[in-house]
Amino acid sequence: MLLKQGDTVLGTITIDDLDMPWWHGHFRPTPAFEPIRPFFDATRRAFKAADDRTIGAALGAIKSLALVIEPEDGTEPITAFLLHIEGDRMRLRH
């Protein structure tokens, strides 16, 4: 699957585990991901701090980026999801 913003590919998602409702796997960023990496870092910190106000703000900031996950099998793009990225690992819920 591809993480995209508009026509720009931000990274590749490869699922390797499932713990419903979360999918776990690898995330391989492209250089285009680097400007938005801080948004994901802020979300991770907010969840670790368990601060609801900060979590809401961090998730809202990511939502404002209009990211899309595009399955490589040609099925409908995923537009509503939670994506956590830490290093080369990711968790996805949609």
N, C-alpha and C positions, 0 to 999 in steps of 0.2 A: 504494500500500500504506500501511497505517496502523501506526505503532508505538504499542502500547497497553500499559497496565498495568491489568489488570482491565478496567473499562469506560471508563477514562480514556484519551483520545487524547493521546499525547505529541508526535506529529508525523506528517508525511506524507513518505513516501519515493517518489521518482520515479527510476526506473532510466533512465540514458541511455548506458551503455556496459557492455561485458562483456569481462572479461579472466579467463577461467576459471582458477580456480573463483570469482573475485570478480565481483560486480555493483557497478558504480559509479553514482553519481547524486547527486541533490539531496536534502537533508533540510530540511524546513520545520518547525521546532518550534512547538508551542503553548506558552502560558505554563506549562502543567503540566509541561513538560520541564525547566524551569529548576532545580528542586530536585535532579534527577538528573544534570544536565550535568556536575558535578564527577566523577562516576563514569567518564564517558567521557573526560574530560580526563586523569584518572589513568591510564587504560588507554593512552591515546596516549603519555603521558610514559614509561610503563613499557616499551612497545615500542621507543621511540626510544632508551632507555637499554640495551636488550637485557638486562634483568635478569629472569631466569626466575622468581625468587621473587616479585618485585614484579608481574610479568605475571600469574602465577597468582592472586595475591591480588586484583588489580584485576578480572580476569575473573570470579573467584568472587563479588566484590561485585556485579557487574552481573547475574550469574546469579541471585543472591538476590533481585533485584528482580522476578522472574517476568514479564519482558517478553515480549510476543507481537507478531509481525508478521502483520497481517491483510490478505490480498490483497483488493483491491476487487472481484474477479470472483466472490467467494463461495466460492472453493476453501478447503481446510483451512488453518487458521492455522499459521504457522511458529513452533515453540516452541524449536527447537535451532538456534542461529545465532551467528555472530560479526558484530558490527556496530561499525564504527569511524566516529566522527563528528568532523569537524574543520570548524568554521565551518558553511557551508551545504552542504558536501560529505560524502558517506558512501560507505563500502565495506561490502558485505554478502556473507557466505558462509554457506551453509546446506547 
